[in-house]
């Protein structure tokens, strides 16, 4: 890999986003994402520290999370299982725009009535269903900078207890480590090729801070680096 290829964000399509991508490989990619998210996305720790900690304070109070770009809903299913253990009254609206992925998620979510899948653009705030929390994992890198600013501004202006935006930091070292660490284990899918493309579409921490600045946020938000090769934006207009 050439470090120059990671000097700035690139506008490259990911194979799994193509309408004509083979469905069997797409579904296998979603299968493998569940394992990958469990191992390196750090989503579970982030959601435990924020959403689940908040649910513990008053588990009888109904709470609602919108999962933007939910994909196969593996993170949503894990979160529901944890909320059940707490005895929390909790539901999730999973926003997804790819009808093929919605079919996959609907089958995978059998036994999870707390999760409602909505076919919508993730910028459609009405589709969110007035949530208390919003979670967006691997969403920002799919958009050009102006649309990222729009999404951050929309989250900031919403009446949310907490929003969490998790995505990839861009570096040649992240891409090399991802390819070397994952190639031996994930086959027959788009995961490796699209993973490297996603990293090239990702951000540096200064770029994320610039997005937040351009969004002219009304409420405090923080961004921090998360190992390995990730960042998390946390904000919200209401205290948890």
Secondary structure, DSSP 4 states (H G I P E B T S, - for coil): --GGGGSS------GGGSTTS-HHHHHHHHHHHHHHIIIII-HHHHHIIIIIHHHHHTTTS-EEEEEET-TT-HHHHHHHHHHHHHT--EEEEEEE--HHHHHHHHHHTTT-TTEEEEES-TT-HHHH-S-SEEEEES-GGGS-HHHHHHHHHHHHHS--SEEEEEEEBP-HHHHHHHHHHHTTT--SSSHHHHHHHHHHT-B-HHHHHHHHHHTT-SS-EEEEEETTTEEEEEE-SS--
